[in-house]
Amino acid sequence: MLREFKEFIARGNVMDLAVGVIVGAAFTAIVNSLVTNLINPLLGIFVGSIDFSNLVLTVGKAHFRYGAFINSVINFLIIAFVVFLLVKFLNRLLPKPAEEPAEDAPSNEEKYLKEIVTLLKQDQSK
């Protein structure tokens, strides 16, 4: 069982996933810092302070803090847009992969074989 677990961990896909999660977590920290420390203050200059966290709906003893949810949605949209811009920028910087050569036109032999197959199918349908 230990050997099977070792083989599972050593697979390329698992290692790639682990690296992706670690890099993704680090990238998330960078993007969150960018949004919190640069983008939100910049937006605050033009729009004013946007803070819905004080919006609360109280029903009996339950408090529904829908303002905090609205703040989270706004932050998500800002972060998603910033990530979109970063990916678009990186795609311009990185070289594009070489395109695969188009398939060659079929040879005369292949054309004749296709014609023969078509004729055989027509004969069988009669």
VMD Tcl script that builds the backbone (N, CA, C; Angstrom):
set m [mol new atoms 378]
animate dup $m
set s [atomselect $m all]
$s set {name element resname resid chain x y z} {
  {N N MET 1 A 0.829 -1.188 0.000}
  {CA C MET 1 A 0.000 0.000 0.000}
  {C C MET 1 A 0.877 1.257 0.000}
  {N N LEU 2 A 1.953 1.222 0.741}
  {CA C LEU 2 A 2.855 2.362 0.792}
  {C C LEU 2 A 3.502 2.588 -0.576}
  {N N ARG 3 A 3.829 1.496 -1.268}
  {CA C ARG 3 A 4.424 1.601 -2.595}
  {C C ARG 3 A 3.431 2.237 -3.577}
  {N N GLU 4 A 2.163 1.831 -3.498}
  {CA C GLU 4 A 1.144 2.409 -4.378}
  {C C GLU 4 A 0.973 3.903 -4.105}
  {N N PHE 5 A 0.997 4.268 -2.837}
  {CA C PHE 5 A 0.874 5.684 -2.480}
  {C C PHE 5 A 2.063 6.466 -3.023}
  {N N LYS 6 A 3.267 5.887 -2.915}
  {CA C LYS 6 A 4.473 6.535 -3.423}
  {C C LYS 6 A 4.379 6.721 -4.940}
  {N N GLU 7 A 3.881 5.699 -5.667}
  {CA C GLU 7 A 3.701 5.810 -7.110}
  {C C GLU 7 A 2.672 6.883 -7.454}
  {N N PHE 8 A 1.604 6.961 -6.673}
  {CA C PHE 8 A 0.560 7.959 -6.901}
  {C C PHE 8 A 1.121 9.373 -6.736}
  {N N ILE 9 A 1.889 9.585 -5.682}
  {CA C ILE 9 A 2.452 10.907 -5.419}
  {C C ILE 9 A 3.491 11.275 -6.481}
  {N N ALA 10 A 4.209 10.284 -6.973}
  {CA C ALA 10 A 5.276 10.551 -7.926}
  {C C ALA 10 A 4.766 10.796 -9.348}
  {N N ARG 11 A 3.486 10.575 -9.598}
  {CA C ARG 11 A 2.940 10.830 -10.928}
  {C C ARG 11 A 3.110 12.297 -11.280}
  {N N GLY 12 A 3.305 12.549 -12.551}
  {CA C GLY 12 A 3.509 13.914 -13.016}
  {C C GLY 12 A 2.316 14.820 -12.741}
  {N N ASN 13 A 1.106 14.298 -12.915}
  {CA C ASN 13 A -0.078 15.134 -12.741}
  {C C ASN 13 A -0.218 15.621 -11.304}
  {N N VAL 14 A 0.076 14.783 -10.346}
  {CA C VAL 14 A -0.051 15.168 -8.940}
  {C C VAL 14 A 0.980 16.229 -8.598}
  {N N MET 15 A 2.192 16.050 -9.081}
  {CA C MET 15 A 3.237 17.034 -8.809}
  {C C MET 15 A 2.914 18.363 -9.490}
  {N N ASP 16 A 2.412 18.306 -10.721}
  {CA C ASP 16 A 2.025 19.530 -11.426}
  {C C ASP 16 A 0.910 20.250 -10.675}
  {N N LEU 17 A -0.038 19.481 -10.174}
  {CA C LEU 17 A -1.136 20.072 -9.419}
  {C C LEU 17 A -0.630 20.731 -8.142}
  {N N ALA 18 A 0.286 20.072 -7.450}
  {CA C ALA 18 A 0.835 20.635 -6.217}
  {C C ALA 18 A 1.570 21.941 -6.499}
  {N N VAL 19 A 2.364 21.954 -7.544}
  {CA C VAL 19 A 3.079 23.181 -7.917}
  {C C VAL 19 A 2.075 24.265 -8.297}
  {N N GLY 20 A 1.045 23.899 -9.042}
  {CA C GLY 20 A 0.023 24.860 -9.444}
  {C C GLY 20 A -0.696 25.474 -8.254}
  {N N VAL 21 A -1.003 24.657 -7.255}
  {CA C VAL 21 A -1.690 25.164 -6.059}
  {C C VAL 21 A -0.785 26.123 -5.299}
  {N N ILE 22 A 0.482 25.759 -5.153}
  {CA C ILE 22 A 1.421 26.618 -4.410}
  {C C ILE 22 A 1.632 27.945 -5.141}
  {N N VAL 23 A 1.870 27.875 -6.440}
  {CA C VAL 23 A 2.063 29.098 -7.215}
  {C C VAL 23 A 0.769 29.913 -7.234}
  {N N GLY 24 A -0.359 29.238 -7.338}
  {CA C GLY 24 A -1.650 29.930 -7.318}
  {C C GLY 24 A -1.882 30.664 -6.012}
  {N N ALA 25 A -1.510 30.045 -4.889}
  {CA C ALA 25 A -1.668 30.707 -3.591}
  {C C ALA 25 A -0.772 31.941 -3.502}
  {N N ALA 26 A 0.454 31.824 -3.983}
  {CA C ALA 26 A 1.357 32.971 -3.975}
  {C C ALA 26 A 0.845 34.070 -4.900}
  {N N PHE 27 A 0.348 33.677 -6.057}
  {CA C PHE 27 A -0.191 34.650 -7.005}
  {C C PHE 27 A -1.434 35.324 -6.428}
  {N N THR 28 A -2.264 34.572 -5.715}
  {CA C THR 28 A -3.449 35.151 -5.075}
  {C C THR 28 A -3.049 36.215 -4.076}
  {N N ALA 29 A -2.002 35.961 -3.308}
  {CA C ALA 29 A -1.532 36.956 -2.338}
  {C C ALA 29 A -1.075 38.222 -3.043}
  {N N ILE 30 A -0.384 38.063 -4.165}
  {CA C ILE 30 A 0.087 39.227 -4.923}
  {C C ILE 30 A -1.090 40.019 -5.487}
  {N N VAL 31 A -2.048 39.316 -6.072}
  {CA C VAL 31 A -3.200 40.003 -6.661}
  {C C VAL 31 A -4.039 40.677 -5.576}
  {N N ASN 32 A -4.237 40.004 -4.445}
  {CA C ASN 32 A -4.990 40.628 -3.340}
  {C C ASN 32 A -4.286 41.883 -2.847}
  {N N SER 33 A -2.981 41.840 -2.735}
  {CA C SER 33 A -2.227 43.018 -2.319}
  {C C SER 33 A -2.357 44.133 -3.348}
  {N N LEU 34 A -2.274 43.790 -4.617}
  {CA C LEU 34 A -2.433 44.774 -5.680}
  {C C LEU 34 A -3.796 45.455 -5.597}
  {N N VAL 35 A -4.832 44.660 -5.423}
  {CA C VAL 35 A -6.181 45.218 -5.363}
  {C C VAL 35 A -6.372 46.038 -4.094}
  {N N THR 36 A -5.956 45.506 -2.949}
  {CA C THR 36 A -6.163 46.184 -1.676}
  {C C THR 36 A -5.342 47.462 -1.563}
  {N N ASN 37 A -4.086 47.397 -1.969}
  {CA C ASN 37 A -3.175 48.515 -1.725}
  {C C ASN 37 A -3.063 49.520 -2.874}
  {N N LEU 38 A -3.429 49.120 -4.093}
  {CA C LEU 38 A -3.282 50.032 -5.228}
  {C C LEU 38 A -4.606 50.343 -5.935}
  {N N ILE 39 A -5.342 49.309 -6.292}
  {CA C ILE 39 A -6.554 49.512 -7.092}
  {C C ILE 39 A -7.674 50.146 -6.267}
  {N N ASN 40 A -7.973 49.577 -5.093}
  {CA C ASN 40 A -9.067 50.127 -4.277}
  {C C ASN 40 A -8.826 51.585 -3.872}
  {N N PRO 41 A -7.627 51.973 -3.426}
  {CA C PRO 41 A -7.416 53.399 -3.129}
  {C C PRO 41 A -7.564 54.287 -4.366}
  {N N LEU 42 A -7.129 53.775 -5.517}
  {CA C LEU 42 A -7.286 54.534 -6.750}
  {C C LEU 42 A -8.768 54.732 -7.076}
  {N N LEU 43 A -9.548 53.673 -6.922}
  {CA C LEU 43 A -10.996 53.798 -7.132}
  {C C LEU 43 A -11.619 54.724 -6.095}
  {N N GLY 44 A -11.103 54.675 -4.880}
  {CA C GLY 44 A -11.625 55.539 -3.815}
  {C C GLY 44 A -11.468 57.012 -4.130}
  {N N ILE 45 A -10.417 57.372 -4.884}
  {CA C ILE 45 A -10.209 58.766 -5.272}
  {C C ILE 45 A -11.362 59.242 -6.151}
  {N N PHE 46 A -11.779 58.407 -7.087}
  {CA C PHE 46 A -12.799 58.803 -8.056}
  {C C PHE 46 A -14.227 58.562 -7.561}
  {N N VAL 47 A -14.438 57.468 -6.861}
  {CA C VAL 47 A -15.790 57.081 -6.473}
  {C C VAL 47 A -16.094 57.448 -5.027}
  {N N GLY 48 A -15.098 57.610 -4.234}
  {CA C GLY 48 A -15.306 57.797 -2.813}
  {C C GLY 48 A -15.155 56.455 -2.126}
  {N N SER 49 A -15.246 56.467 -0.846}
  {CA C SER 49 A -15.076 55.230 -0.088}
  {C C SER 49 A -16.289 54.326 -0.299}
  {N N ILE 50 A -16.037 53.133 -0.817}
  {CA C ILE 50 A -17.124 52.174 -1.031}
  {C C ILE 50 A -17.013 51.115 0.057}
  {N N ASP 51 A -17.924 51.177 1.013}
  {CA C ASP 51 A -17.921 50.177 2.085}
  {C C ASP 51 A -19.358 49.873 2.454}
  {N N PHE 52 A -19.796 48.692 2.050}
  {CA C PHE 52 A -21.164 48.272 2.342}
  {C C PHE 52 A -21.235 47.371 3.570}
  {N N SER 53 A -20.123 47.206 4.275}
  {CA C SER 53 A -20.084 46.226 5.365}
  {C C SER 53 A -21.032 46.565 6.515}
  {N N ASN 54 A -21.502 47.795 6.606}
  {CA C ASN 54 A -22.430 48.164 7.681}
  {C C ASN 54 A -23.877 47.832 7.348}
  {N N LEU 55 A -24.166 47.393 6.128}
  {CA C LEU 55 A -25.533 47.057 5.747}
  {C C LEU 55 A -25.902 45.705 6.354}
  {N N VAL 56 A -26.932 45.721 7.192}
  {CA C VAL 56 A -27.341 44.515 7.911}
  {C C VAL 56 A -28.859 44.435 7.892}
  {N N LEU 57 A -29.377 43.234 7.666}
  {CA C LEU 57 A -30.816 42.980 7.757}
  {C C LEU 57 A -31.034 42.131 8.998}
  {N N THR 58 A -31.852 42.637 9.916}
  {CA C THR 58 A -32.091 41.917 11.158}
  {C C THR 58 A -33.497 41.349 11.141}
  {N N VAL 59 A -33.579 40.051 11.339}
  {CA C VAL 59 A -34.860 39.353 11.444}
  {C C VAL 59 A -34.818 38.577 12.739}
  {N N GLY 60 A -35.563 39.061 13.733}
  {CA C GLY 60 A -35.506 38.448 15.052}
  {C C GLY 60 A -34.120 38.640 15.628}
  {N N LYS 61 A -33.488 37.533 16.021}
  {CA C LYS 61 A -32.130 37.614 16.559}
  {C C LYS 61 A -31.062 37.347 15.496}
  {N N ALA 62 A -31.502 37.064 14.278}
  {CA C ALA 62 A -30.554 36.778 13.195}
  {C C ALA 62 A -30.153 38.071 12.491}
  {N N HIS 63 A -28.866 38.207 12.235}
  {CA C HIS 63 A -28.329 39.370 11.532}
  {C C HIS 63 A -27.720 38.913 10.210}
  {N N PHE 64 A -28.305 39.373 9.124}
  {CA C PHE 64 A -27.819 39.033 7.790}
  {C C PHE 64 A -26.975 40.201 7.283}
  {N N ARG 65 A -25.678 39.991 7.233}
  {CA C ARG 65 A -24.744 41.043 6.830}
  {C C ARG 65 A -24.538 40.980 5.316}
  {N N TYR 66 A -25.560 41.429 4.602}
  {CA C TYR 66 A -25.493 41.367 3.148}
  {C C TYR 66 A -24.525 42.398 2.584}
  {N N GLY 67 A -24.206 43.425 3.340}
  {CA C GLY 67 A -23.236 44.421 2.899}
  {C C GLY 67 A -21.844 43.821 2.749}
  {N N ALA 68 A -21.474 42.937 3.675}
  {CA C ALA 68 A -20.171 42.263 3.577}
  {C C ALA 68 A -20.126 41.380 2.328}
  {N N PHE 69 A -21.270 40.768 2.013}
  {CA C PHE 69 A -21.347 39.954 0.802}
  {C C PHE 69 A -21.182 40.826 -0.444}
  {N N ILE 70 A -21.815 41.986 -0.457}
  {CA C ILE 70 A -21.681 42.908 -1.585}
  {C C ILE 70 A -20.223 43.345 -1.736}
  {N N ASN 71 A -19.553 43.644 -0.612}
  {CA C ASN 71 A -18.121 43.996 -0.668}
  {C C ASN 71 A -17.300 42.863 -1.272}
  {N N SER 72 A -17.606 41.627 -0.882}
  {CA C SER 72 A -16.873 40.477 -1.417}
  {C C SER 72 A -17.091 40.329 -2.915}
  {N N VAL 73 A -18.315 40.554 -3.368}
  {CA C VAL 73 A -18.602 40.453 -4.805}
  {C C VAL 73 A -17.851 41.534 -5.570}
  {N N ILE 74 A -17.834 42.758 -5.041}
  {CA C ILE 74 A -17.109 43.847 -5.697}
  {C C ILE 74 A -15.616 43.539 -5.747}
  {N N ASN 75 A -15.060 43.058 -4.637}
  {CA C ASN 75 A -13.638 42.697 -4.624}
  {C C ASN 75 A -13.335 41.580 -5.619}
  {N N PHE 76 A -14.233 40.600 -5.703}
  {CA C PHE 76 A -14.051 39.508 -6.662}
  {C C PHE 76 A -14.015 40.049 -8.084}
  {N N LEU 77 A -14.950 40.927 -8.418}
  {CA C LEU 77 A -14.994 41.478 -9.773}
  {C C LEU 77 A -13.735 42.283 -10.089}
  {N N ILE 78 A -13.264 43.044 -9.113}
  {CA C ILE 78 A -12.036 43.815 -9.322}
  {C C ILE 78 A -10.849 42.878 -9.518}
  {N N ILE 79 A -10.741 41.861 -8.676}
  {CA C ILE 79 A -9.632 40.902 -8.773}
  {C C ILE 79 A -9.706 40.149 -10.096}
  {N N ALA 80 A -10.895 39.718 -10.493}
  {CA C ALA 80 A -11.039 38.995 -11.756}
  {C C ALA 80 A -10.620 39.871 -12.929}
  {N N PHE 81 A -10.980 41.148 -12.892}
  {CA C PHE 81 A -10.597 42.051 -13.972}
  {C C PHE 81 A -9.083 42.274 -14.004}
  {N N VAL 82 A -8.475 42.430 -12.822}
  {CA C VAL 82 A -7.023 42.614 -12.756}
  {C C VAL 82 A -6.307 41.370 -13.276}
  {N N VAL 83 A -6.777 40.182 -12.905}
  {CA C VAL 83 A -6.168 38.938 -13.394}
  {C C VAL 83 A -6.329 38.851 -14.912}
  {N N PHE 84 A -7.496 39.238 -15.421}
  {CA C PHE 84 A -7.722 39.250 -16.864}
  {C C PHE 84 A -6.699 40.146 -17.554}
  {N N LEU 85 A -6.486 41.334 -17.011}
  {CA C LEU 85 A -5.512 42.253 -17.605}
  {C C LEU 85 A -4.091 41.695 -17.530}
  {N N LEU 86 A -3.740 41.060 -16.403}
  {CA C LEU 86 A -2.407 40.472 -16.272}
  {C C LEU 86 A -2.185 39.345 -17.276}
  {N N VAL 87 A -3.174 38.475 -17.427}
  {CA C VAL 87 A -3.050 37.365 -18.377}
  {C C VAL 87 A -2.954 37.898 -19.799}
  {N N LYS 88 A -3.765 38.902 -20.108}
  {CA C LYS 88 A -3.717 39.498 -21.444}
  {C C LYS 88 A -2.338 40.110 -21.704}
  {N N PHE 89 A -1.786 40.787 -20.709}
  {CA C PHE 89 A -0.459 41.383 -20.834}
  {C C PHE 89 A 0.611 40.306 -21.012}
  {N N LEU 90 A 0.544 39.246 -20.211}
  {CA C LEU 90 A 1.528 38.170 -20.312}
  {C C LEU 90 A 1.439 37.442 -21.650}
  {N N ASN 91 A 0.230 37.290 -22.173}
  {CA C ASN 91 A 0.077 36.635 -23.475}
  {C C ASN 91 A 0.748 37.435 -24.582}
  {N N ARG 92 A 0.780 38.749 -24.440}
  {CA C ARG 92 A 1.468 39.579 -25.433}
  {C C ARG 92 A 2.982 39.427 -25.325}
  {N N LEU 93 A 3.479 39.251 -24.097}
  {CA C LEU 93 A 4.920 39.146 -23.885}
  {C C LEU 93 A 5.491 37.799 -24.313}
  {N N LEU 94 A 4.766 36.737 -24.006}
  {CA C LEU 94 A 5.267 35.397 -24.287}
  {C C LEU 94 A 5.151 35.076 -25.769}
  {N N PRO 95 A 6.122 34.373 -26.307}
  {CA C PRO 95 A 6.038 34.014 -27.725}
  {C C PRO 95 A 4.912 33.011 -27.952}
  {N N LYS 96 A 4.290 33.144 -29.093}
  {CA C LYS 96 A 3.199 32.235 -29.438}
  {C C LYS 96 A 3.788 30.903 -29.873}
  {N N PRO 97 A 3.139 29.789 -29.523}
  {CA C PRO 97 A 3.656 28.486 -29.948}
  {C C PRO 97 A 3.579 28.360 -31.473}
  {N N ALA 98 A 4.531 27.649 -32.012}
  {CA C ALA 98 A 4.574 27.450 -33.461}
  {C C ALA 98 A 3.360 26.656 -33.903}
  {N N GLU 99 A 2.770 27.100 -34.989}
  {CA C GLU 99 A 1.602 26.396 -35.507}
  {C C GLU 99 A 2.043 25.113 -36.187}
  {N N GLU 100 A 1.184 24.113 -36.074}
  {CA C GLU 100 A 1.481 22.841 -36.720}
  {C C GLU 100 A 1.281 23.004 -38.226}
  {N N PRO 101 A 2.139 22.389 -39.002}
  {CA C PRO 101 A 1.979 22.518 -40.458}
  {C C PRO 101 A 0.664 21.879 -40.910}
  {N N ALA 102 A 0.054 22.505 -41.887}
  {CA C ALA 102 A -1.202 21.973 -42.413}
  {C C ALA 102 A -0.935 20.628 -43.082}
  {N N GLU 103 A -1.959 19.803 -43.070}
  {CA C GLU 103 A -1.803 18.483 -43.689}
  {C C GLU 103 A -1.649 18.657 -45.196}
  {N N ASP 104 A -0.836 17.785 -45.771}
  {CA C ASP 104 A -0.627 17.830 -47.214}
  {C C ASP 104 A -1.904 17.405 -47.922}
  {N N ALA 105 A -2.049 17.875 -49.140}
  {CA C ALA 105 A -3.197 17.468 -49.953}
  {C C ALA 105 A -3.089 15.969 -50.220}
  {N N PRO 106 A -4.225 15.308 -50.338}
  {CA C PRO 106 A -4.168 13.856 -50.567}
  {C C PRO 106 A -3.480 13.543 -51.897}
  {N N SER 107 A -2.728 12.463 -51.879}
  {CA C SER 107 A -2.016 12.049 -53.094}
  {C C SER 107 A -3.025 11.489 -54.097}
  {N N ASN 108 A -2.556 11.315 -55.336}
  {CA C ASN 108 A -3.426 10.742 -56.373}
  {C C ASN 108 A -3.893 9.351 -55.974}
  {N N GLU 109 A -3.016 8.610 -55.331}
  {CA C GLU 109 A -3.351 7.262 -54.893}
  {C C GLU 109 A -4.520 7.296 -53.908}
  {N N GLU 110 A -4.461 8.234 -52.963}
  {CA C GLU 110 A -5.541 8.359 -51.971}
  {C C GLU 110 A -6.845 8.777 -52.643}
  {N N LYS 111 A -6.766 9.663 -53.616}
  {CA C LYS 111 A -7.973 10.088 -54.346}
  {C C LYS 111 A -8.618 8.909 -55.051}
  {N N TYR 112 A -7.786 8.098 -55.721}
  {CA C TYR 112 A -8.316 6.934 -56.444}
  {C C TYR 112 A -8.933 5.928 -55.477}
  {N N LEU 113 A -8.298 5.738 -54.340}
  {CA C LEU 113 A -8.847 4.801 -53.361}
  {C C LEU 113 A -10.199 5.294 -52.843}
  {N N LYS 114 A -10.329 6.593 -52.618}
  {CA C LYS 114 A -11.616 7.142 -52.162}
  {C C LYS 114 A -12.684 6.948 -53.223}
  {N N GLU 115 A -12.311 7.141 -54.478}
  {CA C GLU 115 A -13.265 6.937 -55.569}
  {C C GLU 115 A -13.704 5.477 -55.619}
  {N N ILE 116 A -12.760 4.573 -55.437}
  {CA C ILE 116 A -13.087 3.138 -55.460}
  {C C ILE 116 A -14.032 2.799 -54.323}
  {N N VAL 117 A -13.769 3.342 -53.127}
  {CA C VAL 117 A -14.637 3.085 -51.977}
  {C C VAL 117 A -16.035 3.618 -52.249}
  {N N THR 118 A -16.129 4.810 -52.819}
  {CA C THR 118 A -17.427 5.396 -53.140}
  {C C THR 118 A -18.174 4.536 -54.138}
  {N N LEU 119 A -17.483 4.058 -55.175}
  {CA C LEU 119 A -18.131 3.198 -56.176}
  {C C LEU 119 A -18.589 1.882 -55.566}
  {N N LEU 120 A -17.780 1.304 -54.688}
  {CA C LEU 120 A -18.164 0.056 -54.028}
  {C C LEU 120 A -19.392 0.249 -53.159}
  {N N LYS 121 A -19.469 1.357 -52.466}
  {CA C LYS 121 A -20.640 1.635 -51.629}
  {C C LYS 121 A -21.890 1.805 -52.488}
  {N N GLN 122 A -21.736 2.438 -53.630}
  {CA C GLN 122 A -22.881 2.612 -54.529}
  {C C GLN 122 A -23.356 1.273 -55.062}
  {N N ASP 123 A -22.423 0.372 -55.406}
  {CA C ASP 123 A -22.781 -0.955 -55.902}
  {C C ASP 123 A -23.507 -1.764 -54.839}
  {N N GLN 124 A -23.085 -1.633 -53.581}
  {CA C GLN 124 A -23.711 -2.389 -52.493}
  {C C GLN 124 A -25.115 -1.882 -52.211}
  {N N SER 125 A -25.360 -0.622 -52.402}
  {CA C SER 125 A -26.680 -0.052 -52.104}
  {C C SER 125 A -27.710 -0.425 -53.159}
  {N N LYS 126 A -27.300 -0.923 -54.342}
  {CA C LYS 126 A -28.236 -1.284 -55.433}
  {C C LYS 126 A -28.863 -2.606 -55.177}
}
mol reanalyze $m
mol bondsrecalc $m
mol representation Tube
mol addrep $m
